[in-house]
């Protein structure tokens, strides 16, 4: 299965805030060494970066509403018989 999709996957890697070109270039080379992509040209096309701060924000935006919704439902279920 991997062989059928490996050339269609884009990789988004997180790095510490403040890292710029040199460090990102080293991470691209690591992606090549790890076999995620085959060449520098492919790495430039398929490997992207976000800071740890951006990654944390995306995680919170995608998960906290769900967690809050579950907690509210649980509270409503727990307290609704007592409210009536």
C-alpha positions as CSV (number, residue, x, y, z in Angstrom):
1,X,0.0,0.0,0.0
2,X,2.8,2.4,0.9
3,X,4.3,2.1,-2.6
4,X,1.0,3.3,-4.1
5,X,0.9,6.5,-2.1
6,X,4.5,7.3,-1.1
7,X,5.0,9.8,-4.0
8,X,1.7,11.7,-3.2
9,X,2.4,12.4,0.5
10,X,3.4,15.9,1.6
11,X,5.2,16.2,4.9
12,X,4.7,19.0,7.4
13,X,7.4,19.1,10.1
14,X,7.4,21.3,13.1
15,X,10.5,23.0,14.4
16,X,11.4,25.4,17.3
17,X,10.3,29.0,17.0
18,X,13.1,31.0,15.6
19,X,14.5,28.4,13.3
20,X,15.0,29.7,9.8
21,X,16.6,28.7,6.5
22,X,19.7,26.9,7.7
23,X,17.9,24.7,10.2
24,X,15.1,24.0,7.8
25,X,17.6,23.0,5.1
26,X,19.1,20.5,7.6
27,X,15.7,19.1,8.3
28,X,15.1,18.7,4.6
29,X,18.4,16.8,4.3
30,X,17.3,14.6,7.2
31,X,14.0,13.9,5.4
32,X,16.0,12.7,2.4
33,X,18.3,10.6,4.6
34,X,15.3,9.0,6.3
35,X,13.8,8.1,2.9
36,X,10.7,10.3,3.2
37,X,11.7,11.9,-0.2
38,X,14.3,11.0,-2.7
39,X,16.0,14.3,-3.7
40,X,16.5,17.9,-2.7
41,X,14.1,19.1,-5.4
42,X,11.4,16.7,-4.1
43,X,12.1,17.8,-0.6
44,X,11.6,21.5,-1.6
45,X,8.3,20.5,-3.2
46,X,6.9,18.0,-0.6
47,X,8.4,19.0,2.8
48,X,7.0,22.1,4.6
49,X,7.6,23.5,8.0
50,X,5.6,25.1,10.8
51,X,6.9,26.4,14.1
52,X,6.1,24.6,17.3
53,X,3.8,27.5,18.2
54,X,1.8,27.1,15.0
55,X,1.6,23.4,15.5
56,X,0.3,23.9,19.0
57,X,-2.3,26.4,17.9
58,X,-3.6,24.0,15.2
59,X,-3.8,21.1,17.7
60,X,-5.8,23.3,20.1
61,X,-8.1,24.6,17.4
62,X,-8.8,21.1,16.2
63,X,-9.1,19.3,19.6
64,X,-10.2,21.6,22.3
65,X,-13.7,22.3,21.0
66,X,-14.3,18.5,20.9
67,X,-13.0,18.0,24.4
68,X,-15.1,21.0,25.7
69,X,-18.2,19.6,23.9
70,X,-17.7,16.2,25.6
71,X,-17.2,17.8,29.0
72,X,-20.4,19.9,28.6
73,X,-22.4,16.9,27.5
74,X,-21.1,14.9,30.5
75,X,-22.0,17.7,32.9
76,X,-25.5,18.1,31.4
77,X,-26.0,14.3,31.6
78,X,-24.8,14.3,35.2
79,X,-26.7,17.3,36.4
80,X,-29.9,17.3,34.3
81,X,-31.8,14.8,36.5
82,X,-31.0,17.0,39.6
83,X,-32.2,20.2,37.9
84,X,-35.7,19.0,37.4
